[in-house]
Amino acid sequence: MVHLENPAKVRLEKNELAIGILLRQARTVDIAKIMRTCGYDYLFIDMEHNAMTLADAVQISITALDTGIAPIVRVPTMDLNLATKLLDNGALGIIFPHVETAYEAREIVDKLKYPPAGHRSIDLHMPQFDFVRHDAGEAAKVLNAETLIVATVESQKGVENASAIAEVNGIDVVFVGGNDLMIDFGLPDQPGHEKIIAAYERVFKACQQTGTWAGMGGVYDRELMDRYINAGARMLLAGNDLRMMMSAATDQATFLRGCLKA
């Protein structure tokens, strides 16, 4: 019997929030246990913007598997070869940035899913199964079911095509990337602008109509986050390790400076 469970997908299937933390600074495997203890469901392991190596991502992913937190990796735009290598070595999901068309979404699914859904090549000794060799057909079926494929929409073109992207069989989540979206709209750092709010909600509506989960990042104003969650967002990015570390460290330093009375 082949068994594998994706903790983030378990949350989504229950219509609960799957909450993740983006790893920008962390390079050691203990981050998986730390973030699981903090209450997160998945690690957003970033290989698009930071200097994390493939080896770093794989080691963190393997530790996450045994910790009960899903390792989900963001790769550079349409880097399908890197994506399949990560999946072969422990990742339980891939986040693709800058997806703008249904054609791109179909190409992603074709390369990341095993037959009959796609044409991915199979490795029969994988960390997801503790390197135990299982029947190839059974293993492929389980991995197809438990691997999250996330298409990130972060441009006006992507928003316009959100319904078509969400309709692609095999795309599990359409995720709104807020920072790049705002820049593409010519509205950097304006998450509360009516055009940005309308774009988020248009994507969420497309997901609801197609039965696809909606996700979001790049917006950390709590009032807006609450609004988007109640508009349908379910896969959430709570922030990144650098932002949270600097916020807590700055707050503590400010407090201590104020303790010394003149």
C-alpha positions in Angstrom: 0.0 0.0 0.0 1.5 3.3 -1.1 0.8 6.1 1.3 1.7 9.8 1.1 0.0 12.9 2.6 0.5 16.5 1.7 -0.3 18.6 4.8 -1.1 21.7 2.8 -3.4 19.8 0.6 -5.2 18.2 3.5 -6.0 21.7 4.8 -7.3 22.8 1.4 -9.5 19.7 0.9 -11.2 20.5 4.2 -11.8 24.1 3.0 -9.4 25.3 5.7 -6.5 27.7 5.3 -3.1 26.3 4.2 -0.6 28.8 5.7 2.9 29.0 4.5 6.2 30.9 5.2 8.6 32.0 2.4 12.2 31.0 3.1 14.5 33.8 2.0 17.3 33.5 4.5 17.0 30.0 6.0 19.4 27.4 4.7 19.4 24.8 7.4 17.0 21.9 7.8 15.9 22.9 11.3 13.7 25.6 9.7 11.1 22.8 8.9 10.7 21.9 12.6 10.7 25.5 13.7 8.0 26.5 11.3 5.9 23.5 12.0 6.0 24.3 15.7 5.0 27.9 14.8 1.8 26.5 13.2 2.6 26.6 9.4 1.4 24.0 6.9 3.9 24.5 4.2 7.4 25.9 3.4 7.5 28.2 0.4 11.0 27.4 -0.6 12.2 30.1 -2.9 14.5 29.4 -5.8 13.4 32.3 -7.9 14.8 35.3 -6.1 17.3 34.1 -3.4 20.6 32.3 -3.6 19.4 28.9 -2.3 21.0 26.0 -4.1 19.3 22.8 -5.3 21.1 20.9 -2.5 19.7 23.3 0.1 16.2 23.0 -1.2 16.4 19.2 -1.3 17.8 18.8 2.3 15.1 21.2 3.7 12.4 19.3 1.7 13.4 15.9 3.0 13.4 17.1 6.6 10.0 18.7 6.0 8.6 15.4 4.8 9.3 13.8 8.2 8.2 16.9 10.2 4.7 17.2 8.9 5.0 20.4 6.9 4.8 20.4 3.1 7.9 21.4 1.1 6.7 23.5 -1.8 9.3 25.1 -4.0 9.1 28.2 -6.2 11.3 27.8 -9.3 12.3 30.5 -11.9 9.8 31.2 -14.6 8.9 28.0 -16.6 12.0 26.1 -15.3 10.4 22.7 -15.9 13.6 20.7 -15.6 14.4 22.1 -12.2 10.9 21.6 -11.1 10.9 17.8 -11.9 14.3 17.4 -10.3 12.9 19.0 -7.1 9.9 16.7 -7.2 12.1 13.7 -7.7 14.1 14.7 -4.5 11.4 15.5 -2.0 9.3 18.4 -2.9 5.5 18.0 -2.5 4.6 20.9 -4.8 6.0 23.4 -7.3 5.1 27.1 -7.5 5.5 28.6 -11.0 5.8 32.4 -11.2 4.5 34.6 -14.0 2.0 32.2 -15.5 0.0 34.2 -18.1 -1.8 31.8 -20.4 -3.6 28.4 -20.4 -1.0 27.2 -22.8 1.7 27.7 -20.2 -0.4 26.0 -17.6 -1.0 23.0 -19.8 2.7 22.7 -20.5 3.4 22.8 -16.7 0.9 20.0 -16.1 2.3 17.9 -18.9 5.8 18.0 -17.6 5.0 17.6 -13.9 2.3 14.9 -14.0 2.9 11.3 -14.7 0.9 9.5 -17.3 -2.0 9.5 -18.2 -2.2 13.2 -17.0 1.2 14.1 -18.3 4.6 12.8 -19.5 6.9 13.1 -16.5 9.6 10.5 -16.1 9.5 8.4 -12.9 12.1 7.6 -10.4 11.3 4.6 -8.3 13.4 5.4 -5.2 12.1 8.6 -3.8 12.3 10.4 -0.4 8.6 10.9 -0.4 8.3 7.1 0.1 11.5 6.8 2.3 13.3 5.4 -0.8 11.2 2.3 -0.8 10.5 1.0 -4.3 6.8 0.7 -4.9 4.8 -0.4 -7.9 5.4 2.3 -10.5 1.7 2.7 -11.4 0.7 3.0 -7.8 3.5 5.4 -6.9 2.7 7.6 -9.9 -1.0 7.7 -9.0 -0.3 8.8 -5.4 2.3 11.4 -6.4 -0.1 12.9 -9.0 -2.7 13.2 -6.3 -0.5 14.6 -3.5 1.7 17.0 -5.5 0.4 20.6 -5.6 0.9 22.5 -8.8 0.6 26.2 -8.3 0.3 28.7 -11.1 1.1 32.3 -10.0 -0.7 35.1 -11.7 1.2 38.4 -11.3 0.4 40.5 -14.4 -2.6 42.1 -16.0 -2.5 39.5 -18.7 -2.5 36.7 -16.2 -5.5 38.2 -14.4 -7.3 38.5 -17.7 -6.6 34.8 -18.4 -7.2 33.6 -14.8 -10.3 31.6 -15.7 -8.6 29.8 -18.6 -5.6 29.0 -16.4 -7.8 27.8 -13.5 -9.7 25.5 -16.0 -6.6 23.6 -16.9 -6.9 20.1 -15.4 -4.0 19.5 -13.1 -3.5 23.1 -11.9 -4.4 22.9 -8.2 -4.0 26.5 -7.1 -4.0 29.8 -8.9 -1.9 32.1 -6.7 -1.9 35.9 -6.9 1.6 37.3 -6.6 0.9 40.8 -5.2 4.2 42.6 -5.5 4.8 41.9 -9.2 1.1 42.4 -9.9 1.2 45.9 -8.4 4.3 46.8 -10.4 2.7 45.5 -13.6 -0.3 47.7 -12.9 1.9 50.7 -12.4 0.8 50.8 -8.7 3.8 49.6 -6.7 3.3 49.1 -2.9 -0.4 50.0 -3.2 -2.2 46.8 -2.1 -5.3 48.8 -1.2 -5.8 50.4 -4.6 -9.2 49.6 -6.1 -7.6 48.1 -9.2 -5.4 45.7 -7.2 -8.3 44.6 -5.0 -10.4 44.1 -8.1 -7.6 42.0 -9.7 -7.3 39.7 -6.6 -11.1 39.2 -6.4 -11.3 38.5 -10.1 -8.8 35.7 -9.7 -10.6 34.3 -6.7 -13.9 34.3 -8.5 -12.3 32.4 -11.4 -11.1 29.8 -9.0 -14.5 29.4 -7.4 -16.2 29.0 -10.8 -13.7 26.3 -11.8 -13.3 24.4 -8.5 -9.6 25.4 -8.2 -8.1 26.7 -5.0 -7.1 30.3 -4.8 -3.9 31.5 -3.1 -2.3 34.8 -2.4 0.9 36.5 -1.4 2.3 40.0 -1.3 -0.4 41.5 0.8 0.2 41.6 4.6 -2.2 44.3 5.7 -4.4 42.3 8.1 -7.6 44.0 7.0 -7.0 43.2 3.4 -5.9 39.6 4.3 -9.2 39.1 6.1 -11.1 40.5 3.2 -9.4 38.2 0.7 -9.7 35.1 2.9 -13.5 35.7 3.1 -13.5 36.3 -0.7 -12.1 32.8 -1.2 -8.3 32.7 -0.7 -7.2 29.4 0.9 -3.5 29.0 0.2 -1.9 31.9 2.0 1.7 33.2 2.3 2.0 34.8 5.7 5.3 36.5 5.0 8.9 35.6 4.7 11.5 34.7 7.3 13.6 37.8 6.8 10.6 40.2 7.1 9.5 38.4 10.3 13.0 38.3 11.8 13.6 42.0 11.2 10.2 43.0 12.5 10.7 41.1 15.8 14.3 42.1 16.1 13.5 45.8 15.5 10.7 45.8 18.0 12.9 44.3 20.7 15.8 46.7 20.0 13.4 49.6 20.2 12.0 48.4 23.5 15.4 47.9 25.0 16.6 51.4 23.9 13.6 52.8 25.7 14.3 51.1 28.9 17.2 53.3 29.9 15.8 56.3 31.7 17.7 59.6 31.4 
